Structures are given as C-alpha cells and as structure tokens.
Amino acid sequence: MKIFNHILFDSLMPWLVKSADASRMNECMKEAVKISPVTLQDLSAQANKLLSNKATLTTWLQKQTASSIKLKPLSYSTDLPDYTDTQTKYYALLIDAESQRIYNSYLAISDKYATDEDLLSYHTVNALRNLKHYIVTASKEIRARQLVYNDGNITDLTTFVLFYLKYKLIALYFSIQLANKDILESSFEPEDFYLMELNETKADVHQIYLEQAAAKPLKEQKGKRLSFSFTGKPEKLKAIINALCTRVDLLKESLSPADMLIQLLQSKDIKPGKVKIYLDCDNKNFRYIIDELEKRYFDNLSLINIEHSQSFYSKKGTLLTSNSLSKAATSNPKAKAEIDKIFQQLQ
C-alpha cells in the first residue's frame, strides 16, 4: 500500500503541493484518462501515468503482480467530496484507482488461497491491519488540523485529500472484510469501527452502502446449516405473515409472495442469497415485527442470521444487514398498533 503511505507520510502529502504542481498533475491526468481500466494491468498502467513524475513509485508499481482478470467494483460505496480543480481531481482519481487495484489484488490472492484457510486468513488480517493504520492516521491528521467535512463542499486541498482518503479506505476496508468474513475470528460493524478503532463518536460515522451486485454469498461453514430455528406451529406463522402483508404492507408480494417468506422462515438449511425477500414497509416496522416473531416462534431469528441469509431487502432495495436493523430498533414504529393487534388476535 505504498501509494497510501506516500499520501500520508511522503512525497504525495497534499500539504506539500504548490500551485506550480497543478500543471504537472494536469499533464499526468491527460495521459491517465486515455486508459479506461478493465483489468488490473490496465489499472496499473493508469496509475503509472498518474505517477509518471514519481520514479520511486512507478518503479515499485511495475514490480507488482497485475493480472488480465476483469476488475470487480468494491462491495461498498460511500459519499465522497466533490473535486473542484486539477489538484483535487488528481488525488480523487489516484485514490480511486489505488483502492480498486488493492481490492482486486486482494481478490486474486483470495482465489489463490481459497483452499488454504490459514493463508487466506493471514492475508485478510494483514490487509485489514494495514488499511486500519492508514485510516487511523488520516483521522488523526483531520483532528490535529481541526478540519471539517462540511457536507463535501471542500476547496482546501489538504482537507479534501484527508477526508476523501479516509472515507474511501473505510469503504475498501469493509469490502475486504466482507469478501471472507466467515473465516475471520472477529469483524467490525461500521459504527463499532468508528467508536472502538478510530476513537470517534457516533456523530462522526460516515455511511457506507452495500452494492447489491457486489455482495458475495457466505461460504457454508464446516457442515453447519443456517436456520432461524422455527419452534411454533406452521399454521400460526402463515396466518400472521399473511395478515402482516395485507394490513401493514410487509412485503412487495409481486416480487416476493408471502409463501416465499413463510418457507424461508421455516427452512432448516438456508442457502445465503438464494431467496430474495423485498419489504414494502420501512425498516423500523420490520425490525419490530422481527422482534415480535422472535419472542414467540423462533430460537434464532437474530439480526446477524438475517444478515447471513443475504435474503432481505429494504423498501429501497438495499440488502439488509445486522447494522441497519440494529439502527432501526424502536418500541414505537408507525404501524405498532396494527402489528400488536395482529399478534394478539392470532396468538
């Protein structure tokens, strides 16, 4: 991750950039944008163009393995500052390209060691540790310089680069974590990462968004089957789900009929991502419904198992995670009265 290291500690530090450097950056970008990266080789070639005036970095880049396999986008995206001039656009292009290069290089290593869990775990933990180092460093610089994000409307180069780098690397961190989450001894939710690793507050959390097309099904773990452990009577569950669909718009039934959800909830062997359930109610109502179902009819309808099923999509079409459902917790959702009535009537 030498390029990130140079942005924070060496020749690419934004606070060293002078106005005269804009012309050279512009020439580098003119050559770089002629390349539309499709493979890692293309991406490395583009980075070489961007860094053509940095001999140490281009020499290093040329030694990195670059395959002809088609690039994959990061699993997570996030809102980033908008570039406003040559210098900010240069750094945005460089950080984006290097993030994608690292992610796809990691995926190549992941495929190489797919059958060796120890080596795969080593490379995953090492990548996450290095990324955390750079994210923490960027965060400390931001605090030390008392910089403000200001909804992404940033004209100062140092402020732009530090926030752009921090938020992009967080998206990269969680993309790598997701790729092999099932082999990690522990993993972070974004909010916990900010609180426990960055020593920041809940107000500092910058949202990341899971891109549905990039979500990777979890591997089956050593014979263990995923199940919500239904313990009730099937006819009771069917009556409640049908009533919730009719009276509180639980599901978009044109995409996922009530019977599909009923079968998934009772399944003793859920295949992650195979079934897709689309909600027509908001997350707060759904979370309240889940809590009521768990209390009465399930032993393991947990938020993490809902995430692991990779089956539930919000009203806006976003794949639900334990973190998003955790944030939706409330004792008084909009449809509370009707939901309570359904459960009371169909006990």
C-alpha positions as CSV (number, residue, x, y, z in Angstrom):
1,M,0.0,0.0,0.0
2,K,2.9,2.2,-0.8
3,I,0.8,4.9,-2.6
4,F,-1.3,5.5,0.5
5,N,1.8,5.6,2.6
6,H,3.2,8.4,0.3
7,I,0.0,10.4,0.5
8,L,0.2,10.4,4.3
9,F,3.9,10.3,5.0
10,D,6.0,11.1,1.9
11,S,6.2,12.7,-1.5
12,L,2.4,12.9,-2.1
13,M,1.4,14.6,1.1
14,P,-1.2,17.3,0.0
15,W,0.2,20.0,2.3
16,L,3.4,19.9,0.3
17,V,1.7,20.6,-3.0
18,K,2.4,24.0,-4.5
19,S,0.3,25.9,-7.1
20,A,3.0,25.2,-9.7
21,D,2.4,21.5,-9.3
22,A,-1.1,21.8,-10.9
23,S,0.4,22.0,-14.4
24,R,2.3,18.7,-13.9
25,M,-0.7,17.0,-12.4
26,N,-2.8,18.1,-15.4
27,E,-0.3,16.6,-17.8
28,C,-0.3,13.3,-15.9
29,M,-4.1,13.2,-15.9
30,K,-4.3,13.8,-19.6
31,E,-2.4,10.6,-20.2
32,A,-4.1,8.7,-17.4
33,V,-7.6,9.3,-18.6
34,K,-6.8,7.9,-22.0
35,I,-6.9,4.5,-20.3
36,S,-10.3,3.0,-19.3
37,P,-9.3,0.3,-16.9
38,V,-10.9,-3.1,-17.4
39,T,-8.2,-5.3,-15.9
40,L,-5.6,-5.0,-13.1
41,Q,-3.0,-4.5,-15.9
42,D,-5.0,-1.5,-17.2
43,L,-5.3,-0.1,-13.7
44,S,-1.5,-0.4,-13.0
45,A,-0.9,1.3,-16.4
46,Q,-3.2,4.2,-15.4
47,A,-1.5,4.6,-12.0
48,N,1.9,4.7,-13.7
49,K,0.6,7.6,-15.9
50,L,-0.7,9.5,-12.9
51,L,2.7,9.0,-11.1
52,S,5.0,9.4,-14.0
53,N,6.9,12.1,-12.2
54,K,7.4,9.9,-9.1
55,A,10.2,7.5,-10.1
56,T,10.2,5.5,-6.9
57,L,6.5,4.8,-7.1
58,T,6.4,3.9,-10.8
59,T,9.4,1.5,-10.3
60,W,7.5,-0.1,-7.4
61,L,4.3,-0.3,-9.3
62,Q,6.0,-2.1,-12.2
63,K,7.1,-4.9,-9.9
64,Q,3.5,-5.5,-8.6
65,T,1.6,-8.5,-10.0
66,A,-1.1,-7.4,-12.4
67,S,-3.4,-9.9,-14.0
68,S,-5.6,-9.7,-17.0
69,I,-8.7,-10.7,-15.0
70,K,-11.6,-8.3,-15.3
71,L,-11.9,-5.8,-12.5
72,K,-14.6,-6.0,-9.9
73,P,-16.0,-2.9,-8.1
74,L,-15.7,-2.5,-4.3
75,S,-18.6,-4.2,-2.4
76,Y,-19.2,-0.9,-0.5
77,S,-19.6,2.6,-1.8
78,T,-19.8,5.9,0.1
79,D,-20.4,9.6,-0.4
80,L,-17.1,11.4,-1.1
81,P,-16.1,15.1,-1.5
82,D,-16.5,16.5,-5.0
83,Y,-13.3,17.6,-6.7
84,T,-13.2,21.3,-7.7
85,D,-10.0,21.8,-9.6
86,T,-7.0,20.0,-11.2
87,Q,-5.3,19.1,-7.9
88,T,-8.4,17.7,-6.2
89,K,-9.4,15.7,-9.3
90,Y,-5.8,14.3,-9.5
91,Y,-6.0,13.0,-5.9
92,A,-9.5,11.6,-6.3
93,L,-8.5,9.7,-9.5
94,L,-5.3,8.4,-7.8
95,I,-7.1,7.3,-4.6
96,D,-9.9,5.6,-6.5
97,A,-7.5,3.8,-8.8
98,E,-5.3,2.6,-6.0
99,S,-8.3,1.4,-3.9
100,Q,-9.6,-0.6,-6.8
101,R,-6.1,-2.0,-7.5
102,I,-5.7,-3.2,-3.9
103,Y,-9.2,-4.6,-3.8
104,N,-8.8,-6.6,-6.9
105,S,-5.3,-7.7,-6.0
106,Y,-6.7,-9.0,-2.7
107,L,-9.5,-10.9,-4.6
108,A,-6.8,-12.5,-6.7
109,I,-4.9,-13.6,-3.6
110,S,-8.2,-14.8,-2.1
111,D,-8.9,-17.0,-5.1
112,K,-5.3,-18.3,-5.0
113,Y,-5.6,-19.4,-1.3
114,A,-9.3,-20.4,-1.4
115,T,-8.5,-23.9,-0.2
116,D,-5.9,-22.8,2.5
117,E,-7.9,-21.1,5.2
118,D,-4.8,-20.3,7.3
119,L,-3.0,-18.4,4.5
120,L,-6.3,-16.8,3.4
121,S,-6.9,-15.6,7.0
122,Y,-3.3,-14.3,7.2
123,H,-3.5,-12.2,4.0
124,T,-7.0,-10.9,5.0
125,V,-6.0,-9.9,8.5
126,N,-2.8,-8.3,7.2
127,A,-4.7,-6.3,4.6
128,L,-7.2,-5.1,7.2
129,R,-4.5,-4.2,9.7
130,N,-2.6,-2.1,7.1
131,L,-5.8,-0.3,6.0
132,K,-6.7,0.4,9.6
133,H,-3.3,2.0,10.1
134,Y,-3.8,4.5,7.2
135,I,-7.4,5.2,8.2
136,V,-6.4,6.0,11.8
137,T,-3.5,8.2,10.5
138,A,-5.9,10.2,8.3
139,S,-8.3,10.6,11.2
140,K,-5.6,11.8,13.5
141,E,-4.4,14.3,10.9
142,I,-8.0,15.6,10.5
143,R,-8.4,16.1,14.2
144,A,-5.0,17.6,14.7
145,R,-5.7,20.1,11.9
146,Q,-9.3,20.7,13.1
147,L,-10.6,20.0,9.6
148,V,-14.3,19.9,8.8
149,Y,-16.1,17.8,6.1
150,N,-18.9,20.4,5.6
151,D,-21.1,18.1,3.5
152,G,-18.4,17.5,1.0
153,N,-18.1,21.2,-0.1
154,I,-14.4,21.4,0.2
155,T,-11.9,23.6,-1.7
156,D,-8.8,23.3,0.5
157,L,-6.6,20.5,-0.9
158,T,-5.4,19.0,2.4
159,T,-9.0,18.8,3.8
160,F,-10.2,17.3,0.5
161,V,-7.5,14.6,0.4
162,L,-7.7,13.6,4.0
163,F,-11.4,13.2,4.0
164,Y,-11.5,11.5,0.6
165,L,-8.8,9.1,1.6
166,K,-10.3,8.3,5.0
167,Y,-13.8,7.6,3.6
168,K,-12.6,5.7,0.6
169,L,-10.3,3.5,2.7
170,I,-13.2,2.7,5.1
171,A,-15.2,1.5,2.1
172,L,-12.2,-0.6,1.0
173,Y,-11.7,-2.0,4.5
174,F,-15.3,-3.2,4.7
175,S,-15.2,-4.5,1.1
176,I,-12.2,-6.7,2.0
177,Q,-13.8,-7.7,5.3
178,L,-17.0,-8.8,3.6
179,A,-15.1,-10.9,1.0
180,N,-14.0,-13.5,3.5
181,K,-15.9,-12.5,6.7
182,D,-16.7,-16.1,7.5
183,I,-13.1,-17.0,8.2
184,L,-12.3,-14.0,10.4
185,E,-12.3,-14.6,14.2
186,S,-13.9,-11.2,14.7
187,S,-15.2,-8.4,12.4
188,F,-16.5,-4.9,12.8
189,E,-19.7,-3.2,12.1
190,P,-19.1,0.4,10.7
191,E,-20.3,2.1,13.9
192,D,-18.1,0.0,16.2
193,F,-15.2,0.6,13.9
194,Y,-15.6,4.4,14.4
195,L,-16.1,4.1,18.1
196,M,-13.5,1.5,19.1
197,E,-10.8,1.8,16.4
198,L,-10.9,5.5,15.5
199,N,-11.9,6.7,19.0
200,E,-14.6,8.9,17.3
201,T,-18.2,9.4,18.2
202,K,-21.5,8.2,16.7
203,A,-21.9,11.6,15.1
204,D,-18.7,11.0,13.1
205,V,-19.9,7.9,11.4
206,H,-20.0,8.3,7.6
207,Q,-22.4,5.9,6.0
208,I,-21.2,3.2,3.6
209,Y,-23.6,1.4,1.2
210,L,-23.5,-2.2,0.2
211,E,-23.7,-2.6,-3.6
212,Q,-26.1,-5.5,-4.2
213,A,-24.3,-6.7,-7.3
214,A,-21.0,-7.0,-5.4
215,A,-22.4,-8.9,-2.4
216,K,-20.7,-12.3,-2.2
217,P,-22.6,-15.2,-0.7
218,L,-21.1,-16.5,2.5
219,K,-19.4,-19.9,2.5
220,E,-21.0,-22.8,4.3
221,Q,-19.1,-23.3,7.5
222,K,-17.9,-26.8,8.1
223,G,-21.3,-28.6,7.9
224,K,-23.2,-26.0,9.9
225,R,-26.6,-25.1,8.5
226,L,-28.1,-21.7,8.7
227,S,-31.6,-21.7,10.2
228,F,-33.8,-19.3,12.1
229,S,-34.9,-22.3,14.3
230,F,-38.7,-22.1,14.0
231,T,-40.4,-23.6,17.0
232,G,-44.1,-22.7,16.5
233,K,-47.0,-24.1,14.5
234,P,-46.8,-23.5,10.8
235,E,-50.5,-22.5,10.5
236,K,-50.0,-19.7,13.1
237,L,-47.0,-18.4,11.2
238,K,-48.8,-18.5,7.9
239,A,-51.8,-16.6,9.4
240,I,-49.6,-13.9,10.9
241,I,-47.4,-13.3,7.8
242,N,-50.5,-13.1,5.5
243,A,-52.1,-10.6,7.9
244,L,-49.0,-8.5,8.1
245,C,-48.8,-8.4,4.3
246,T,-52.5,-7.4,4.0
247,R,-52.7,-4.9,6.8
248,V,-49.2,-3.3,7.2
249,D,-47.7,-3.9,3.7
250,L,-45.0,-6.2,5.0
251,L,-43.8,-7.4,1.5
252,K,-43.8,-6.4,-2.1
253,E,-45.7,-9.5,-3.0
254,S,-45.3,-9.1,-6.7
255,L,-41.6,-9.8,-6.1
256,S,-41.7,-12.0,-3.0
257,P,-45.1,-13.6,-2.1
258,A,-46.0,-14.3,1.5
259,D,-45.5,-18.0,1.0
260,M,-41.8,-17.4,0.0
261,L,-41.1,-15.7,3.3
262,I,-43.0,-18.3,5.2
263,Q,-40.9,-21.1,3.7
264,L,-37.7,-19.2,4.3
265,L,-38.5,-18.6,8.0
266,Q,-39.2,-22.3,8.5
267,S,-36.2,-23.6,6.4
268,K,-33.7,-25.8,8.2
269,D,-31.0,-25.1,5.6
270,I,-31.0,-21.6,4.3
271,K,-28.7,-21.0,1.3
272,P,-27.3,-17.5,1.6
273,G,-28.6,-15.2,-1.2
274,K,-30.8,-17.9,-2.9
275,V,-34.1,-16.4,-1.8
276,K,-34.8,-12.6,-2.1
277,I,-37.4,-11.1,0.2
278,Y,-38.4,-7.5,-0.7
279,L,-40.0,-5.4,2.0
280,D,-42.8,-2.9,1.4
281,C,-42.7,-1.4,4.9
282,D,-39.9,0.6,6.5
283,N,-37.0,-0.9,8.5
284,K,-38.4,0.2,11.8
285,N,-41.7,-1.7,11.3
286,F,-39.8,-4.7,10.0
287,R,-37.4,-4.7,13.0
288,Y,-40.4,-4.5,15.4
289,I,-42.1,-7.4,13.5
290,I,-38.9,-9.5,13.7
291,D,-38.6,-8.9,17.5
292,E,-42.2,-10.0,18.0
293,L,-41.8,-13.1,15.9
294,E,-38.5,-14.0,17.7
295,K,-40.2,-13.8,21.1
296,R,-43.0,-16.1,20.1
297,Y,-41.9,-18.6,17.4
298,F,-38.1,-18.7,16.9
299,D,-34.9,-19.5,18.8
300,N,-32.5,-17.9,16.4
301,L,-34.2,-15.2,14.3
302,S,-31.3,-12.9,15.2
303,L,-30.1,-9.8,13.3
304,I,-26.8,-11.5,12.4
305,N,-28.6,-14.5,11.0
306,I,-30.9,-12.3,8.9
307,E,-27.7,-10.6,7.5
308,H,-26.1,-14.0,6.9
309,S,-29.1,-15.2,5.0
310,Q,-28.5,-12.4,2.5
311,S,-32.2,-12.6,1.7
312,F,-33.9,-9.5,3.0
313,Y,-34.0,-6.2,1.0
314,S,-35.4,-2.9,2.3
315,K,-38.2,-0.9,0.7
316,K,-35.5,1.0,-1.2
317,G,-33.9,-2.2,-2.5
318,T,-30.9,-2.3,-0.2
319,L,-29.7,-5.6,1.2
320,L,-30.3,-5.5,5.0
321,T,-27.5,-6.0,7.5
322,S,-27.4,-6.5,11.2
323,N,-26.1,-2.9,11.5
324,S,-29.0,-1.4,9.5
325,L,-31.6,-3.4,11.5
326,S,-29.9,-2.5,14.8
327,K,-30.2,1.2,14.0
328,A,-33.9,0.6,13.2
329,A,-34.7,-0.6,16.7
330,T,-37.7,1.2,18.2
331,S,-40.5,0.3,20.6
332,N,-43.0,2.6,18.8
333,P,-42.9,2.2,14.9
334,K,-45.6,3.8,12.8
335,A,-47.6,0.6,12.4
336,K,-47.2,-0.6,16.1
337,A,-50.9,-0.5,16.9
338,E,-51.8,-2.7,13.9
339,I,-48.9,-5.1,14.4
340,D,-49.7,-5.6,18.0
341,K,-53.4,-6.2,17.1
342,I,-52.4,-8.9,14.6
343,F,-50.2,-10.8,17.1
344,Q,-52.8,-10.6,19.8
345,Q,-55.6,-11.8,17.5
346,L,-53.6,-14.7,16.1
347,Q,-51.9,-15.9,19.2
